Amino acid sequence: MAPTTTLPQNTPTLAEGGLRRVLAVLCLTEITSWGILYYAFPVLSVSISADTGWSLPVIVAAFSLSQLAAALTGIPVGRIIDRFGPRAVMTAGSVLAVPALLVVAAAPNLPTFYAGWLAAGIAMGAVLYPPAFAALTRWYGDGYVKALMILTLAAGLASTVFAPLTAALVDRYDWRTTYLVLAAILAVITVPGHLLGLRGRWPHPPTPVGDHPVDHRDASRSRAFLALVIALSLGAFAGVFNLVPLLIEQGFSPSLAALTLGLGGAGQVLGRLGYLPIAARTTARTRIVVILAATAASTALLGIASTTAALIGVAIGAGLIRGIFTLIQATAITDRWGATHYGRLNGLMSAPVVIVMALAPWAGTALSARTGSYAHAYLILAALAVVASLIGAASIPRHRRHDAATTT
């Protein structure tokens, strides 16, 4: 059996205690940032619409704008992190996120509401997964996969912690006060966390692995990079963003549909726990092809299954696959081109994926209206995932194909 994952060469890193501090801080700040900037919105959106009179689609469009801003912000953020490290940019993102939420909370009209979410999106681009992944990949050297697994396991608790907290706050107060409280929590945890917790010398970029030094321009313009971006984007589009309306369409009560969605989240945790042995025993090509094929299968089964037990079981399985998919995305650049230009290349790769994820809920709803049901829409999404799997096979650069072929 041949190990085929290209790990970064050993680079000067923080001492062991410093590495533990960085990982612990990023786990805490990612839970908080994802929970407040991302997962609180779905809980509050109905209350916002009821209080303001703004339609729900218009409110959701403001949040989608924030995701577009986050995607575009991630590109320069990746370049900055490659050169200077994560401390300054992630601290700045945390600082910006606080007044952005205050603007959202106080917005007297839609233009102000949109401006607040635009600023929040820029902040998200500086504090969510891509910059955190870049920080751990450089600091942890050849131990980066385990660090990324721990981070994503922790961040998976964001909705578990903050969705109920947000619901409890809005039940007691209103959505504006809820966002004020959440902004205060964000300020207390993430600003000092990033400022104090991410201190330490930023290691020099690791030497490119193998006999083929990689220029980031050549990598980003290669066919393999384009194939990787398309495959991951289609895979993200085929995700289970419209699972709750699908389940309600199949006869689930809203509460049972929400519970099933939560069980899918538990499945993601299981998937992430299993990533290390999977990575040790498979090639980068095998991982992306098989997981995207499994995404296609689980998505199709959600469109075909009709019994309660079957739908719940498939939803858990789909969550497990999504958990692995997250780590495939996190390690895709290093697997193919090493860690030398991780921040820059990951920012370029992640931007289209984030944009697709922002558009997917709306697109899934439109597709269901066009086809007559969410079940039919899921079958089309499954077909897209099949295409993604085929394209994923072409996402390995030529020098990595050669390396894999000569490894014994």
FENBEL-V835298 format. One record per residue. N is the residue number from 1. RES is the residue in three letters. OMEGA is omega in degrees with one decimal (999 if undefined). BURIAL is # if it has 16 or more other ideal C-beta (glycine too) atoms within 10 Angstrom, else .. Layout:
# FENBEL-V835298
n: <N,N>
res: <RES,RES>
omega: <OMEGA,OMEGA>
burial: <BURIAL,BURIAL>
This chain:
# FENBEL-V835298
n: <1,2,3,4,5,6,7,8,9,10,11,12,13,14,15,16,17,18,19,20,21,22,23,24,25,26,27,28,29,30,31,32,33,34,35,36,37,38,39,40,41,42,43,44,45,46,47,48,49,50,51,52,53,54,55,56,57,58,59,60,61,62,63,64,65,66,67,68,69,70,71,72,73,74,75,76,77,78,79,80,81,82,83,84,85,86,87,88,89,90,91,92,93,94,95,96,97,98,99,100,101,102,103,104,105,106,107,108,109,110,111,112,113,114,115,116,117,118,119,120,121,122,123,124,125,126,127,128,129,130,131,132,133,134,135,136,137,138,139,140,141,142,143,144,145,146,147,148,149,150,151,152,153,154,155,156,157,158,159,160,161,162,163,164,165,166,167,168,169,170,171,172,173,174,175,176,177,178,179,180,181,182,183,184,185,186,187,188,189,190,191,192,193,194,195,196,197,198,199,200,201,202,203,204,205,206,207,208,209,210,211,212,213,214,215,216,217,218,219,220,221,222,223,224,225,226,227,228,229,230,231,232,233,234,235,236,237,238,239,240,241,242,243,244,245,246,247,248,249,250,251,252,253,254,255,256,257,258,259,260,261,262,263,264,265,266,267,268,269,270,271,272,273,274,275,276,277,278,279,280,281,282,283,284,285,286,287,288,289,290,291,292,293,294,295,296,297,298,299,300,301,302,303,304,305,306,307,308,309,310,311,312,313,314,315,316,317,318,319,320,321,322,323,324,325,326,327,328,329,330,331,332,333,334,335,336,337,338,339,340,341,342,343,344,345,346,347,348,349,350,351,352,353,354,355,356,357,358,359,360,361,362,363,364,365,366,367,368,369,370,371,372,373,374,375,376,377,378,379,380,381,382,383,384,385,386,387,388,389,390,391,392,393,394,395,396,397,398,399,400,401,402,403,404,405,406,407,408>
res: <MET,ALA,PRO,THR,THR,THR,LEU,PRO,GLN,ASN,THR,PRO,THR,LEU,ALA,GLU,GLY,GLY,LEU,ARG,ARG,VAL,LEU,ALA,VAL,LEU,CYS,LEU,THR,GLU,ILE,THR,SER,TRP,GLY,ILE,LEU,TYR,TYR,ALA,PHE,PRO,VAL,LEU,SER,VAL,SER,ILE,SER,ALA,ASP,THR,GLY,TRP,SER,LEU,PRO,VAL,ILE,VAL,ALA,ALA,PHE,SER,LEU,SER,GLN,LEU,ALA,ALA,ALA,LEU,THR,GLY,ILE,PRO,VAL,GLY,ARG,ILE,ILE,ASP,ARG,PHE,GLY,PRO,ARG,ALA,VAL,MET,THR,ALA,GLY,SER,VAL,LEU,ALA,VAL,PRO,ALA,LEU,LEU,VAL,VAL,ALA,ALA,ALA,PRO,ASN,LEU,PRO,THR,PHE,TYR,ALA,GLY,TRP,LEU,ALA,ALA,GLY,ILE,ALA,MET,GLY,ALA,VAL,LEU,TYR,PRO,PRO,ALA,PHE,ALA,ALA,LEU,THR,ARG,TRP,TYR,GLY,ASP,GLY,TYR,VAL,LYS,ALA,LEU,MET,ILE,LEU,THR,LEU,ALA,ALA,GLY,LEU,ALA,SER,THR,VAL,PHE,ALA,PRO,LEU,THR,ALA,ALA,LEU,VAL,ASP,ARG,TYR,ASP,TRP,ARG,THR,THR,TYR,LEU,VAL,LEU,ALA,ALA,ILE,LEU,ALA,VAL,ILE,THR,VAL,PRO,GLY,HIS,LEU,LEU,GLY,LEU,ARG,GLY,ARG,TRP,PRO,HIS,PRO,PRO,THR,PRO,VAL,GLY,ASP,HIS,PRO,VAL,ASP,HIS,ARG,ASP,ALA,SER,ARG,SER,ARG,ALA,PHE,LEU,ALA,LEU,VAL,ILE,ALA,LEU,SER,LEU,GLY,ALA,PHE,ALA,GLY,VAL,PHE,ASN,LEU,VAL,PRO,LEU,LEU,ILE,GLU,GLN,GLY,PHE,SER,PRO,SER,LEU,ALA,ALA,LEU,THR,LEU,GLY,LEU,GLY,GLY,ALA,GLY,GLN,VAL,LEU,GLY,ARG,LEU,GLY,TYR,LEU,PRO,ILE,ALA,ALA,ARG,THR,THR,ALA,ARG,THR,ARG,ILE,VAL,VAL,ILE,LEU,ALA,ALA,THR,ALA,ALA,SER,THR,ALA,LEU,LEU,GLY,ILE,ALA,SER,THR,THR,ALA,ALA,LEU,ILE,GLY,VAL,ALA,ILE,GLY,ALA,GLY,LEU,ILE,ARG,GLY,ILE,PHE,THR,LEU,ILE,GLN,ALA,THR,ALA,ILE,THR,ASP,ARG,TRP,GLY,ALA,THR,HIS,TYR,GLY,ARG,LEU,ASN,GLY,LEU,MET,SER,ALA,PRO,VAL,VAL,ILE,VAL,MET,ALA,LEU,ALA,PRO,TRP,ALA,GLY,THR,ALA,LEU,SER,ALA,ARG,THR,GLY,SER,TYR,ALA,HIS,ALA,TYR,LEU,ILE,LEU,ALA,ALA,LEU,ALA,VAL,VAL,ALA,SER,LEU,ILE,GLY,ALA,ALA,SER,ILE,PRO,ARG,HIS,ARG,ARG,HIS,ASP,ALA,ALA,THR,THR,THR>
omega: <-174.1,172.2,-173.0,177.5,178.1,-179.8,175.6,173.6,-178.6,179.0,175.8,-178.0,172.1,171.5,-176.1,178.9,177.6,177.3,177.8,179.0,-179.7,-178.3,179.8,-179.8,-179.7,174.7,-178.3,-176.7,176.8,174.6,-176.3,-176.9,177.4,-176.5,-174.7,-175.5,-174.4,-170.0,177.6,-175.1,179.4,178.9,-173.0,-170.6,-179.6,178.3,178.1,-179.6,-178.8,-177.2,-172.6,-174.0,176.4,-177.6,-178.9,177.3,179.1,178.7,179.0,178.2,177.0,178.2,177.0,175.4,178.9,179.3,174.7,178.1,178.9,-179.3,-178.1,178.4,-177.0,-178.1,176.4,178.1,178.4,178.3,-179.1,-178.7,177.4,-174.0,-170.1,-176.2,-171.5,-167.2,-174.7,-173.8,179.1,174.0,178.8,177.6,178.3,178.7,-180.0,-176.0,-176.0,177.1,177.3,177.9,176.7,176.6,176.9,-176.8,-175.4,-171.3,178.6,-176.9,-176.4,178.8,178.1,177.5,179.0,178.9,177.9,179.9,175.0,177.4,178.1,178.1,176.1,177.4,179.1,179.0,-178.3,-174.5,-175.5,-168.3,-172.3,177.8,177.8,176.5,-179.7,-179.8,-177.1,-179.6,-179.6,-174.8,-174.0,178.3,-175.4,173.1,-171.5,-175.3,179.0,178.9,178.3,178.4,179.9,-179.6,-178.4,174.2,-179.7,-177.5,175.8,177.6,-174.3,-179.9,179.2,-178.3,-166.4,175.5,176.8,178.7,178.5,178.7,179.7,-179.7,-177.4,175.1,-177.0,-177.5,171.4,-174.0,-179.7,178.2,178.4,178.9,175.8,178.5,-179.9,177.3,177.8,177.4,179.5,-179.2,-175.7,-174.5,-168.3,-177.9,176.4,178.6,180.0,-177.8,-175.5,-174.2,-177.2,177.8,-179.7,-178.0,178.5,-175.9,171.9,177.4,178.3,176.4,178.4,-176.3,172.9,-176.6,-174.9,177.2,-173.4,168.7,-174.1,178.2,178.0,-179.6,-175.6,179.6,-176.0,176.4,-179.9,179.5,178.2,178.7,179.1,-178.9,-179.5,-178.6,-179.2,179.5,177.6,176.9,177.3,179.9,-179.4,179.7,-172.7,-177.1,-177.8,-176.3,-176.6,177.3,175.7,-177.7,177.5,176.3,-179.5,174.3,177.1,168.8,178.1,-178.8,178.6,177.2,178.4,177.5,178.4,176.0,177.4,176.6,174.3,175.2,175.7,175.7,177.2,178.4,179.4,179.2,-179.5,177.1,-177.5,-173.0,-177.0,177.9,177.3,-179.1,-177.9,-172.6,-175.6,174.5,177.2,178.8,-179.9,-178.0,-174.9,-179.7,-176.2,-177.8,176.9,174.4,176.8,174.5,178.0,-178.4,-178.5,178.8,177.7,179.8,176.3,177.6,-176.3,-174.6,-178.2,179.8,-178.6,-177.7,-178.5,-178.8,178.1,179.8,179.9,179.0,176.9,177.8,177.8,176.5,177.7,179.5,179.6,177.1,176.7,180.0,178.7,-179.1,172.4,177.2,-177.7,-175.8,-172.6,-177.8,-178.4,178.1,-171.9,-172.9,-179.5,-173.8,-173.6,-178.6,-172.9,-174.9,-178.9,-177.1,179.4,176.4,177.9,179.9,-173.0,-174.7,178.6,-179.8,179.6,178.7,178.9,179.2,178.0,-177.4,-171.8,-179.6,177.9,-177.8,178.0,177.5,178.9,179.8,178.9,177.9,-178.4,-175.6,177.5,178.4,174.5,179.2,177.7,178.9,-179.8,177.1,176.3,177.4,177.2,178.1,177.2,179.0,174.8,176.7,178.9,-179.8,179.4,179.4,179.7,179.0,-179.3,-173.8,179.2,179.1,-173.0,-178.0,177.1,176.1,179.1,179.8,-178.2,-178.0,-176.1,178.7,179.0,999>
burial: <.,.,.,#,.,#,#,#,.,.,#,.,#,#,.,.,.,.,#,.,#,#,#,.,#,#,#,#,#,#,#,#,#,#,#,#,#,#,#,#,#,.,#,#,#,.,#,#,#,.,.,#,.,#,.,.,.,.,#,#,.,#,#,#,#,#,#,#,#,#,#,#,#,#,#,.,#,#,#,#,#,#,.,.,#,#,#,.,#,#,#,#,#,#,#,#,#,#,.,#,#,#,#,#,#,.,#,.,.,.,.,.,#,#,#,#,#,#,#,#,#,#,#,#,#,#,#,#,#,#,#,#,#,#,#,#,#,#,#,#,#,.,.,#,#,.,#,#,#,#,#,#,#,#,#,#,#,#,#,#,.,#,#,.,#,#,.,.,#,#,.,.,.,#,#,#,.,#,#,#,#,#,#,.,.,#,#,.,#,#,#,.,#,#,#,.,#,#,.,#,.,#,#,.,#,#,.,#,#,.,.,.,.,#,.,#,.,.,#,#,.,#,.,#,#,.,#,#,#,#,#,#,#,#,#,#,#,#,#,#,#,#,#,#,#,#,#,.,.,#,.,#,.,.,.,#,#,#,.,#,#,.,.,#,#,.,#,#,#,.,#,#,.,.,#,.,.,#,#,.,.,#,#,#,#,.,#,#,#,#,#,#,#,#,#,#,#,#,#,#,#,#,#,.,#,.,.,.,.,.,#,#,#,#,#,#,#,#,#,#,#,#,#,#,#,#,#,#,#,#,#,#,#,#,#,#,#,#,#,#,#,#,#,#,#,#,#,#,#,#,#,.,#,#,#,#,#,#,#,#,#,.,#,#,#,.,#,#,.,.,.,.,.,#,#,.,#,#,.,#,#,#,.,#,#,#,#,#,#,.,#,#,.,.,#,#,#,.,#,#,.,.,#,#,.,.,.,.>
